[in-house]
Amino acid sequence: MGNTAPIAYGGYALVFGIHAAYQAALDGFHLYSALGHYLHAANTEEKLVCTPVQLRSTKSLATFRVTVKQKVPSSGLLRSCVELQVDFHKFEKSVLYHSAFPTRNYTHWKYCLPMDELCEQRAKSATISDDQLTTFNKLFGLSKNFYEGRLCLEGVTSQNVLGVTKNVLLDQDHLHPTQRTSGDWVRVKHPLGTEGERLASLAFIMDGILSFLPLCHNHLFFEDVGACSSLDFALRVFVPLPQLNEWHLREAINHHAGSGRSYSGSNLWDEEGNLIASMTQQCILRMPDVAARI
């Protein structure tokens, strides 16, 4: 997804790393953070090898370092794709309970179109061309296998269809780039049998869109840059057992761009307005004339 080459979407490797940590964690311990770096792109033709090593074990906290490696076809040697530190916390009662709100009011998912219907509507109004629709399905169509998403009308990515129609006028064009936001509703389509599957799926959702969000928010797309991919990530989880088969609202904001990098973040709320998780990432954002393999 987001790449037509035989390169695995980075979120896949992150998902396997978190799931591997859950295989080593004790029952009753819940993931609250996953911090790490994407080191090399994964090949879609090779299996991933995940190795969790425990760094901390107390009555209430546990920490694992997880390396996610893959065989290099040319040499047969294992190479690291992702290195992450995964932290777990045993459930404790709350002294205080409150959380932040989205920066703006977003349309409820009931009144947002499913992605296919949104694209069909834009095609009928001639605001997306056949070639652009083909590009959209090629880059993002796989996501429909995993979760259902509905873009909020107020967000940038709804108005330009995740940046594919980059030249359309936006309601937020008058705002500073760091004030522009995108919102969407998301839920996982398939049953999640274990807590490890739930939290791995959460990481997959939170990883999405951040690397190319600055493009979407600034009338650019993949053809305008030499490289656009995530370098590191910081996932924070605020509730022990998120119900990802239910609808959640995600808001994404680009906070900085410069020096060949960008910094963006997203937050996730349930329908009751409880903040469930956040993800921030620094990403490469390279000029097209100096494109090179990371």
N, C-alpha and C positions, 0 to 999 in steps of 0.2 A: 504494500500500500504506500502511495506517495512516491513510488519508484518503479519504473518499468524494467529496470535491470534485475538480474537474478540475485538481488540483495534483500535479505529479510528486514522487514520493518523493525526498528530498534526495540519497540515495545514488546515484541515476542520474546527476545532474549531476557529482558527485564522480568517478564512474567514467569519464565522458567526459573530464574534465580530466586524470586520470592517464593515460588511454590516449593523449591528445593529446601529453603530455609524452614518452611513449615514442616517438612518431613523430619527435620532434626529437632524442632521445638517441642517442649512438653505441653500436654493438654492444659488448658486454662490460661495460657500465655497468648496475648493478642498483639499483632503487629501494630506499631505506632509510628515507625519511620523506616524509610529505605533510602539510603544516600549512596551515590556512586557515580561512576563514569562509564560512558560508552568508549571502548578502546579501538575496536575494529568492527567493520560491517560484517554481519554473518552471511554465509552462503546458504541459499535455500536448498542446496543439494546435500548438505552434511548435517549430521545430528549434533545436538548441543550436549556438552558434558558439564554438569553442574556439581561443584564441590563445596559444601558448607563446612566451615571450621568455627567452632564455638570460641568466642573471645571473652564472654562474661556469663556468669551463672550465679544469681542470687535468689533469695526467696521471692522477689518481685520483678526482677529484670533479667533478660537474656539477650545476648548479642552474638550475631554470626557474621563472619565474612564469607561471602559466596563468590567464587570465580565461575564464570560461564565461558567455557572454551569450546573450540571447534577445530577439527582437523583441517589443515591446509592441504588441498589436493596435490599441489606440486611437490611438497616435501614429506607429507604424511605426519608432520609434527603438529602438536596442539598449540593453538594461539588463543589468547584471551580476547573475548568479544566484549564482555561486561565484567566489571568488578564492583561489587556493592556490599555495603554494611547494612544489615537488617536487624532492627531492634524490636524486642517484644516486652510487653508489660502485663503482669498479672492484674486482673480486674480489681479496682479499688473504688470505694464510694467517693462521691464528689463533694468537696467543700463548697464549691461554686459551680454554677452551670450557666453559661451564656455563650453566644457566638456572634460573629459579624454577619452583616446582611450583604446581598449583592449591591453593586454601586448604582443600579437603576432597576426599575420595575420591568420585568420581562413577561411576555404573554404566556399564559398557562399552556401546558402541552396539549390540552384538549382543543385549543384553538390554533395550534401550529400544524402545518401540513407535514405528513410523512415525506421523506426525501424524494421518493419517486414522484409523488403528486406535485411537490414543489417544482421539480425539474420539468414535469409535463406542463405545469402552468406557465413557467417561464418560456418554454418552447412555443406555446400557443401565442404568447404576447410578443414573441420575437426578441426577447431580451437575453436569450441564450441560443447560440447557433448550433447546428448539427455537429460541427467539428468540436465545439466547446463541450457539448453534452457527451460526445465520445471520449474526450479527454477526462471529464469528470468521472465517468464510469470506469475508465481504465485505471485512474489513480486511486479512487476511493470506493469503488464498487465492492471490494472484498469485505469492507466493514459491515455490510448488510448481512453477512454470514454470522456475525457475532452479536451485534446489538442493533436496536432500533434507535434512530436519532431523529429529532425534529428541531430544526433551526428556529430560533426566536426572531420574530419580525423586526425587533429593535436592533438586533446585532448586525455588525458589519458583514459577517460571513453568510448571513441569510440574504442580504441584499446583493452580494456579489457571488453567491454560490461557492463558498470556500475559496474565493479568489479567482475562480475560473473566468468569470466575466469581470475582469479587473478594471475595466474602463467605465463602469456604470457610476453615476453619481450616488453618493452615500449621504444618509441623514447626518452622519457624524463627521463629514469632511471639514466642518468649521472648527472642530476640536483639535487640540494638540494630540499628536500621535499616542502619547502616554495616557490620554483620557478616553481613547476609543476602546470600545468593548465589543465582545461577541458573546452570545449566550445560546445554549442549546439544551434540550432535554434528551436524556439518554436512559435506556434500560437494557439489560442483558436479555437476549432472546431465549437462552437455553437454561435448564435447571443447573444450579451450582450445588454440588453435593457436600462439599467440605468447606471449612473456613479458609483453607489454603486456596481453594478455587475462587472463593469470593474475593479475597484480597489480591490475588493475582489478576483477576478481572478488573478490580478497581485500579490497579497500577496501569493496566493496558488502556483504560479509558482516560486516566489522568495524563498519560504520556502523549496522547493524541493532540495534534494541531499546533503545539507550542513552537516547534522548529520553524514553521512557515507562517505563523501568525503575523509577524511584522510585514510580510509580503501582502497578506490579505488586507491588512489595515492601511496600506499605503499604495494601493493601485499597482501592485507588482505581482508577478507569479514566478514559477520555477524557471522559466526561460530567461528571466531578467537577472539571474545570479549564477555564479560559478559553482557554489556549493551552499547547501542549506540543510543542516542536520544537527541533531542534539549532541552536545559534548558531555554534559553532566546532568544530574537530576537530584532533586530533594523532594521525596514524597512524605507527607505528614498525614497520619490518620488519627481522627479525633474520637471515633466511636469503635467499640470492639467488634461489632458484627453488622456491617452495612448490608442492607437488603437490596442488592443490585438488580434483582428482577423487578423492582418497583422503579417508578420514574424518579430521576434526579436532575436537578438543574446545574449546569456547568457554565461558569463565566470565565472568559479568558482575556487577559490584558497584557500588552507588550510594554514593559517598563523602561527599556533602554536599548539603543542600537548604536554601535560605533566600534572602531578598532577591529573590524572584521568579525564581530560577534553581535549577538542579541541576547537579551534577558527577558523572559516572559514567564507568566504564571497563570494558573487556573485554580478555581475553587469549586467545590461540589456541595450542593445542599439537597436534602430530601424535601418532600412536598410540604412538610411541616415547618420548613425554614431552618432546620438544624444544619450547621456546617459539619460536613462529613469528612472532608479531606482537602488537602491542597497539594499542588505540585509546582515547583519552579525549576527552570532549566536555563543554562547558558548554552547557546547554539552557535555554530559557525555560520557566518553570513558573508560570503566571499564575493568580491567583485568578479564579473564574468571573465575578464581578461587575464586573471591569475588563477583560474580554476585548476585544482590539482586534487589528487586523491589524498584524503586525510590519512 
